[in-house]
């Protein structure tokens, strides 16, 4: 910020509030800290919100709710548990909206299997590494180069499988993790996605049908 205090108009504060959703005094301070530049002030508020969210991440969130989403046509369904710290927040419209949005996000992301990359089992990682190391396009590469390339591919794969790493469906300029953190900053409590289950109509039935057909054929052959 410059040494001379910039003139902050009510219109500038209103514009920044519209962009950020932050309180009036926070918007005024952000504009003062950034010489009246709305774009920089918005980024300043975002960083402030993220810092606030990170501080709350160590707190225990044992309340919350289970949200659901059924896609039109009833062929895809999702259940998700999202936690917060108090029953008061869990019953609020803002939290219920978060539940609904996260359930819809999961329905829209067929590759997602885990909440975060930290939850991916070591056995899954090792199996995928072995598959990548055996691919033909790496066969002629030196060992050190192969390992570096495989590490990059695995990191990309894990991001594709982790819910928090996905672009948020209602604003793809931010990730689901950033969406959660922005809500932590707004609500003032820790919010965390604990677990989810996605249901695809008919999933797994084809194999059972084939097994049944084989069983019938075996019985006929007796």
C-alpha positions in Angstrom: 0.0 0.0 0.0 1.1 3.6 -0.6 1.8 6.1 2.2 -1.1 8.3 1.2 -4.5 7.0 2.2 -6.6 6.4 -0.9 -10.2 7.7 -1.0 -12.6 4.8 -0.8 -16.0 5.5 -2.1 -19.3 3.7 -1.1 -19.6 2.5 -4.7 -16.1 0.9 -4.5 -17.1 -0.9 -1.3 -20.4 -2.0 -2.8 -18.6 -3.4 -5.9 -16.1 -5.3 -3.8 -18.9 -6.7 -1.6 -20.7 -7.9 -4.7 -17.6 -9.7 -5.9 -16.4 -11.2 -2.6 -19.4 -11.5 -0.4 -17.3 -10.1 2.5 -18.5 -7.6 5.2 -18.6 -3.9 4.6 -15.7 -3.0 7.0 -13.6 -5.9 5.6 -14.1 -4.6 2.1 -13.2 -1.0 3.1 -10.0 -2.2 4.8 -9.1 -4.4 1.8 -9.5 -1.4 -0.5 -7.4 0.8 1.8 -4.7 -1.9 1.9 -4.6 -2.1 -1.9 -4.8 1.6 -3.0 -8.5 1.3 -4.0 -7.7 -1.4 -6.6 -10.9 -3.7 -6.5 -9.2 -6.6 -8.2 -6.2 -6.6 -5.7 -8.6 -6.1 -2.8 -10.6 -9.1 -3.8 -7.5 -11.2 -3.9 -6.4 -9.8 -0.5 -9.8 -10.8 1.0 -9.6 -14.2 -0.6 -6.2 -14.8 0.9 -7.4 -13.6 4.2 -10.4 -15.9 4.1 -8.1 -18.9 3.2 -5.8 -18.1 6.1 -8.8 -18.0 8.4 -10.0 -21.3 7.0 -6.6 -22.9 7.4 -6.5 -21.9 11.1 -9.9 -23.7 11.6 -8.8 -26.9 9.9 -7.3 -28.3 13.1 -10.6 -28.0 15.0 -12.9 -30.9 15.5 -16.1 -31.0 13.3 -18.4 -33.7 14.7 -21.8 -32.3 13.7 -23.1 -31.8 10.2 -25.4 -33.8 7.9 -25.9 -36.3 5.1 -26.8 -34.9 1.8 -28.1 -36.6 -1.3 -28.5 -35.9 -5.0 -30.5 -38.0 -7.5 -29.8 -37.1 -11.1 -32.9 -36.6 -13.4 -33.8 -40.0 -14.8 -32.8 -41.7 -11.5 -29.8 -43.4 -13.0 -27.2 -41.7 -10.8 -27.5 -41.1 -7.0 -25.1 -39.8 -4.4 -24.9 -39.8 -0.6 -22.3 -37.6 1.1 -21.5 -36.8 4.8 -20.3 -33.3 5.4 -19.2 -32.3 8.9 -19.3 -28.9 10.8 -18.7 -28.0 14.4 -22.2 -27.1 15.7 -25.8 -28.2 15.3 -26.7 -24.5 14.8 -24.7 -24.3 11.6 -25.8 -27.8 10.5 -29.4 -26.7 10.5 -28.7 -23.4 8.6 -29.6 -22.9 4.9 -26.0 -22.1 4.0 -24.8 -25.5 5.2 -27.7 -27.3 3.6 -26.7 -25.5 0.3 -23.1 -26.8 0.7 -24.4 -30.3 1.2 -26.5 -30.2 -1.9 -23.7 -28.6 -4.0 -21.1 -31.2 -2.9 -23.5 -34.1 -3.6 -24.2 -32.7 -7.1 -20.4 -32.3 -7.6 -19.8 -35.9 -6.9 -22.6 -36.9 -9.3 -20.8 -34.9 -12.0 -17.4 -36.5 -11.4 -17.4 -40.2 -12.4 -13.7 -40.6 -11.9 -13.7 -39.5 -8.2 -13.1 -42.2 -5.7 -11.6 -40.5 -2.7 -12.2 -37.2 -0.7 -8.5 -36.2 -0.9 -5.2 -37.5 -2.2 -4.1 -38.1 1.4 -6.8 -40.8 1.6 -5.6 -42.9 -1.3 -4.3 -46.3 0.0 -0.6 -47.0 -0.5 -1.5 -50.3 -2.2 -3.5 -48.4 -4.8 -0.6 -46.1 -5.5 1.9 -49.0 -5.8 -0.3 -50.9 -8.1 -0.7 -47.9 -10.4 3.0 -47.2 -10.3 3.7 -50.8 -11.4 1.3 -50.5 -14.3 2.9 -47.2 -15.4 6.4 -48.5 -15.1 5.5 -51.4 -17.4 4.2 -49.2 -20.2 5.9 -49.4 -23.6 6.5 -45.7 -24.0 8.8 -45.8 -21.0 10.7 -49.0 -21.8 13.6 -47.2 -23.5 14.0 -44.4 -20.9 16.8 -44.5 -18.3 15.6 -45.6 -14.9 15.8 -42.2 -13.2 13.8 -40.6 -16.0 11.2 -43.4 -15.9 10.7 -42.9 -12.2 10.3 -39.2 -12.6 7.8 -39.5 -15.4 5.8 -42.2 -13.5 5.7 -40.0 -10.4 4.2 -37.2 -12.5 1.6 -39.5 -14.0 0.7 -40.9 -10.6 0.3 -37.4 -9.2 -2.0 -36.5 -12.1 -4.0 -39.7 -11.6 -4.5 -39.1 -7.8 -5.7 -35.5 -8.5 -8.3 -36.9 -11.0 -9.5 -39.4 -8.3 -9.7 -36.9 -5.4 -12.9 -34.9 -4.9 -11.2 -31.8 -3.3 -8.9 -31.4 -6.3 -11.8 -31.1 -8.9 -12.8 -27.8 -10.5 -16.0 -26.7 -8.6 -18.9 -27.2 -11.0 -20.5 -23.8 -10.3 -17.3 -21.9 -10.6 -14.4 -23.7 -12.4 -11.9 -21.0 -11.5 -11.7 -22.6 -8.0 -11.4 -26.2 -6.8 -13.8 -28.0 -4.4 -11.2 -27.5 -1.7 -11.2 -23.7 -2.3 -15.0 -23.8 -2.3 -15.0 -25.5 1.1 -12.4 -23.0 2.5 -14.3 -20.0 1.3 -17.4 -21.3 3.1 -15.3 -21.9 6.3 -14.3 -18.3 6.1 -17.9 -17.1 5.6 -19.6 -19.4 8.2 -16.8 -19.3 10.8 -16.6 -23.0 11.5 -14.6 -25.9 10.2 -16.3 -27.8 7.4 -15.0 -31.1 6.1 -16.2 -33.8 3.7 -16.0 -37.1 5.5 -17.2 -39.7 3.0 -19.4 -40.3 0.1 -21.0 -43.0 -2.0 -22.0 -42.8 -5.7 -24.6 -45.2 -7.1 -24.8 -45.9 -10.9 -27.9 -47.8 -12.0 -27.0 -51.3 -13.0 -23.4 -51.1 -12.0 -21.9 -54.5 -11.5 -25.0 -56.4 -12.8 -23.5 -57.3 -16.2 -20.8 -59.5 -14.6 -23.4 -61.3 -12.5 -25.6 -61.8 -15.5 -22.7 -63.4 -17.4 -21.9 -65.7 -14.4 -25.6 -66.7 -14.3 -25.5 -67.5 -18.1 -22.4 -69.6 -17.6 -24.1 -71.4 -14.7 -27.2 -72.2 -16.8 -25.0 -73.5 -19.6 -23.1 -75.7 -17.2 -26.4 -77.1 -15.8 -27.7 -77.8 -19.4 -24.5 -79.7 -20.2 -24.9 -82.1 -17.3 
